[in-house]
């Protein structure tokens, strides 16, 4: 499924960023651009609206639609490694996964449903201003917006994150930060997700999504095949009580990256290299 235009131009951006080893580069075209003050205002309004009756109704609608979309759009997703969740302790957890699609949270929603957990999603603040239907979803599917402001992260964000985990939710955080469309490879993660897990003393549910081509050509763009997903649930990563938060975050981040790297190499049968190849983009009909 393709969301967004200019896929070929986006792929060019991915190629440059990969070859430059700039793993957090913005590659999408036309993303909203806002100042820090504008971002903080949008997020403050978001949290204020959460208190209204209409917002509570929209949240119910949004969650129902989210579950329906997961079943409809990615219902053929396969799951491997579910046994790694057998010893998951009662309570909340942080899920980390590679970020490759505007709706790549849908397979994780299916995974959370399998274990009867509600899913919260940490999103970049500008996602609240996406056009059309995506704006509605970003506002009403249990999202926790993140603003790159130390004061916001240390106070309001941590409060809402703690509340979600305290309700036994799974909280999905993309440690790669930026979305690289249909990019198959796991990128070097950023430390935030692991710092939050260590700070809140919750495990990391480490996930890697393999993207497979089908033989069906996309209706929206004949340059691409449709794709399907295999969700690989990797061994859980727990904070080490003998380490401080900073030490824990680095240890958990490195372990998660190595697990995702190994999962990639096993799934695709080749060593991970960041030198760009057309095969890095799932579904691309380059031949």
C-alpha positions as CSV (number, residue, x, y, z in Angstrom):
1,X,0.0,0.0,0.0
2,X,1.3,3.4,-0.9
3,X,0.5,6.6,1.0
4,X,2.0,9.8,-0.3
5,X,3.3,11.0,-3.6
6,X,6.8,11.5,-5.0
7,X,8.0,8.0,-4.0
8,X,10.8,8.1,-6.5
9,X,12.1,11.4,-5.2
10,X,11.8,10.1,-1.6
11,X,13.9,7.0,-2.6
12,X,16.6,9.4,-4.0
13,X,16.6,11.1,-0.6
14,X,16.9,7.7,1.2
15,X,19.8,6.7,-1.1
16,X,21.7,9.9,-0.3
17,X,21.0,9.7,3.4
18,X,22.0,6.0,3.6
19,X,25.3,6.5,1.7
20,X,26.0,9.5,3.9
21,X,25.2,7.4,7.0
22,X,22.7,10.1,8.1
23,X,20.2,7.7,9.6
24,X,17.9,10.3,11.1
25,X,17.6,12.4,7.9
26,X,14.2,13.6,6.9
27,X,13.5,12.0,3.5
28,X,9.8,12.7,3.0
29,X,8.7,15.6,0.8
30,X,6.1,18.1,2.1
31,X,6.2,17.3,5.8
32,X,4.9,20.2,7.9
33,X,7.5,22.7,8.9
34,X,6.9,24.5,12.3
35,X,8.9,26.5,14.8
36,X,9.4,25.2,18.3
37,X,6.9,27.7,19.7
38,X,4.3,26.5,17.1
39,X,5.0,22.9,18.0
40,X,4.6,23.5,21.7
41,X,1.3,25.3,21.0
42,X,-0.1,22.5,18.9
43,X,0.9,19.9,21.5
44,X,-0.5,22.0,24.4
45,X,-3.8,22.3,22.5
46,X,-3.7,18.5,21.9
47,X,-3.6,17.8,25.6
48,X,-6.2,20.4,26.4
49,X,-8.6,18.8,23.9
50,X,-8.1,15.4,25.5
51,X,-10.2,16.6,28.4
52,X,-13.3,17.4,26.3
53,X,-16.3,15.1,25.9
54,X,-16.0,15.3,22.1
55,X,-12.4,14.2,22.3
56,X,-13.3,11.2,24.4
57,X,-15.9,10.2,21.8
58,X,-13.4,10.7,19.0
59,X,-10.9,8.6,20.8
60,X,-13.4,5.7,21.0
61,X,-14.0,6.1,17.2
62,X,-10.3,6.4,16.5
63,X,-9.4,3.2,18.4
64,X,-12.2,1.3,16.6
65,X,-11.0,2.5,13.2
66,X,-7.4,1.7,14.1
67,X,-8.3,-1.9,14.9
68,X,-10.4,-2.2,11.8
69,X,-7.6,-0.8,9.5
70,X,-5.2,-3.2,11.1
71,X,-7.4,-6.2,10.2
72,X,-8.3,-4.9,6.8
73,X,-5.0,-3.5,5.5
74,X,-2.4,-5.8,7.1
75,X,-4.5,-8.8,8.2
76,X,-2.2,-11.1,6.3
77,X,0.8,-10.2,8.5
78,X,2.7,-13.2,9.8
79,X,4.2,-13.4,13.3
80,X,7.3,-15.2,14.4
81,X,8.9,-15.4,17.8
82,X,5.7,-15.0,19.8
83,X,7.2,-17.4,22.3
84,X,9.5,-14.5,23.4
85,X,6.4,-12.9,24.9
86,X,5.6,-15.9,27.1
87,X,7.5,-14.5,30.1
88,X,6.5,-10.9,29.7
89,X,5.7,-9.6,33.2
90,X,2.4,-8.0,33.9
91,X,2.4,-4.2,33.3
92,X,3.4,-1.8,30.6
93,X,6.3,-2.1,28.1
94,X,8.0,-0.1,25.4
95,X,7.9,-1.6,21.8
96,X,10.7,-0.6,19.4
97,X,10.5,-1.4,15.7
98,X,11.9,-0.2,12.4
99,X,10.0,2.8,10.9
100,X,9.3,2.3,7.2
101,X,5.7,3.3,6.5
102,X,3.0,5.8,7.5
103,X,0.9,3.0,8.9
104,X,3.6,0.6,10.1
105,X,2.0,0.8,13.5
106,X,-0.8,-1.5,12.2
107,X,1.1,-4.8,12.5
108,X,2.2,-3.8,16.0
109,X,-1.5,-3.1,16.8
110,X,-2.3,-6.7,15.7
111,X,0.5,-7.9,17.9
112,X,-0.7,-5.9,20.9
113,X,-4.2,-7.3,20.3
114,X,-2.9,-10.8,20.4
115,X,-1.7,-10.2,24.0
116,X,-4.8,-8.1,25.0
117,X,-2.8,-4.9,25.4
118,X,-3.8,-1.4,24.5
119,X,-1.3,0.3,22.2
120,X,-0.1,3.9,22.7
121,X,2.1,5.5,20.0
122,X,4.8,8.1,20.5
123,X,4.7,10.4,17.5
124,X,6.6,13.5,16.3
125,X,4.7,16.6,17.1
126,X,4.3,17.7,13.4
127,X,2.3,14.5,12.7
128,X,-0.6,16.2,14.5
129,X,-0.7,18.6,11.5
130,X,-0.7,16.0,8.7
131,X,-3.3,16.6,6.0
132,X,-6.7,15.0,5.8
133,X,-7.5,11.7,7.4
134,X,-4.0,11.1,8.8
135,X,-4.5,14.1,11.0
136,X,-7.6,12.6,12.6
137,X,-5.8,9.3,13.2
138,X,-2.8,11.0,14.7
139,X,-5.0,12.9,17.1
140,X,-7.3,10.0,18.2
141,X,-5.5,6.6,18.3
142,X,-3.8,7.0,21.7
143,X,-0.8,9.0,20.5
144,X,1.7,10.7,22.8
145,X,3.3,13.6,20.9
146,X,7.0,14.3,21.4
147,X,8.4,17.8,21.1
148,X,12.2,18.2,21.0
149,X,12.2,20.4,24.1
150,X,14.0,19.3,27.3
151,X,11.4,21.0,29.5
152,X,8.5,19.3,27.7
153,X,10.2,15.9,27.6
154,X,11.3,16.0,31.2
155,X,7.8,17.0,32.5
156,X,4.7,16.6,30.5
157,X,5.9,13.9,28.1
158,X,7.2,11.8,31.0
159,X,3.9,12.2,32.9
160,X,1.8,11.0,29.9
161,X,4.3,8.1,29.2
162,X,4.2,7.0,32.8
163,X,0.4,7.1,32.8
164,X,0.2,4.9,29.7
165,X,2.6,2.4,31.1
166,X,0.8,2.5,34.5
167,X,-2.4,1.4,32.6
168,X,-0.4,-1.6,31.4
169,X,-0.3,-0.2,27.8
170,X,2.4,-1.1,25.3
171,X,4.0,2.2,24.1
172,X,5.4,2.1,20.6
173,X,8.4,4.2,20.1
174,X,10.4,4.4,16.8
175,X,14.1,4.7,17.9
176,X,15.1,5.4,14.3
177,X,12.9,8.6,14.6
178,X,12.3,9.4,10.9
179,X,10.3,7.2,8.5
180,X,12.2,5.9,5.5
181,X,9.6,4.6,3.2
182,X,9.7,0.8,2.5
183,X,13.4,0.7,3.6
184,X,14.2,-2.8,4.6
185,X,17.2,-2.3,6.8
186,X,17.3,-1.5,10.5
187,X,19.0,1.8,11.1
188,X,21.2,2.9,14.0
189,X,18.7,3.7,16.9
190,X,18.6,6.9,18.9
191,X,18.8,6.6,22.7
192,X,15.4,8.1,23.8
193,X,13.3,4.9,23.8
194,X,15.8,3.1,25.9
195,X,16.3,6.0,28.3
196,X,12.6,6.1,28.9
197,X,12.5,2.3,29.4
198,X,15.3,2.5,32.0
199,X,13.8,5.5,33.7
200,X,10.4,3.8,34.0
201,X,11.9,0.4,34.7
202,X,10.0,-1.4,32.0
203,X,11.1,-4.0,29.4
204,X,11.8,-3.3,25.7
205,X,9.7,-5.5,23.4
206,X,12.2,-5.7,20.5
207,X,10.6,-6.1,17.1
208,X,11.8,-6.2,13.5
209,X,9.4,-6.1,10.6
210,X,10.5,-8.0,7.4
211,X,8.9,-6.6,4.2
212,X,8.2,-9.0,1.4
213,X,7.3,-8.3,-2.2
214,X,4.2,-9.9,-3.6
215,X,3.5,-10.4,-7.3
216,X,0.7,-7.9,-7.3
217,X,1.4,-4.5,-8.9
218,X,0.3,-1.4,-6.8
219,X,-2.8,0.2,-8.2
220,X,-1.6,3.7,-7.3
221,X,1.9,3.4,-8.8
222,X,2.8,0.7,-11.3
223,X,6.5,1.2,-10.4
224,X,5.9,-0.9,-7.3
225,X,4.6,-4.2,-6.1
226,X,2.3,-4.6,-3.2
227,X,4.1,-5.8,0.0
228,X,3.3,-7.9,3.0
229,X,4.9,-8.1,6.5
230,X,6.5,-10.7,8.8
231,X,6.7,-9.4,12.3
232,X,9.7,-10.9,14.2
233,X,9.4,-10.7,17.9
234,X,12.9,-10.8,19.3
235,X,14.0,-11.6,22.9
236,X,12.9,-9.1,25.5
237,X,15.4,-6.6,26.8
238,X,15.2,-5.7,30.5
239,X,16.8,-2.9,32.5
240,X,19.7,-4.0,34.7
241,X,19.1,-2.9,38.3
242,X,22.8,-2.7,38.9
243,X,23.3,0.0,36.3
244,X,22.2,3.7,36.3
245,X,19.7,5.1,33.8
246,X,22.4,6.3,31.4
247,X,24.3,3.1,31.5
248,X,21.2,1.1,31.0
249,X,20.0,3.1,28.1
250,X,23.2,2.6,26.2
251,X,23.3,-1.1,27.0
252,X,19.7,-1.7,26.0
253,X,20.0,0.4,22.8
254,X,23.1,-1.6,21.6
255,X,21.4,-4.9,22.4
256,X,18.3,-4.0,20.5
257,X,20.3,-2.9,17.5
258,X,22.3,-6.1,17.4
259,X,19.1,-8.1,17.7
260,X,17.4,-6.2,14.8
261,X,20.6,-6.5,12.7
262,X,20.7,-10.3,13.3
263,X,17.0,-10.5,12.4
264,X,17.6,-8.6,9.2
265,X,20.5,-10.8,8.2
266,X,18.5,-14.0,8.9
267,X,15.4,-12.8,7.1
268,X,17.1,-11.5,3.9
269,X,20.1,-13.9,3.9
270,X,22.8,-11.3,3.6
271,X,25.0,-9.1,5.8
272,X,23.8,-5.7,6.8
273,X,25.6,-3.0,4.7
274,X,24.4,0.6,4.5
275,X,25.7,1.1,1.0
276,X,22.5,1.8,-0.9
277,X,21.1,-0.8,-3.3
278,X,17.7,-0.7,-5.1
279,X,16.8,-3.9,-3.3
280,X,16.8,-1.9,0.0
281,X,13.4,-0.5,-1.0
282,X,10.7,-3.2,-0.7
283,X,8.4,-3.5,-3.7
284,X,10.4,-1.3,-6.1
285,X,10.2,-2.6,-9.6
286,X,13.7,-1.5,-10.7
287,X,14.2,-4.2,-13.4
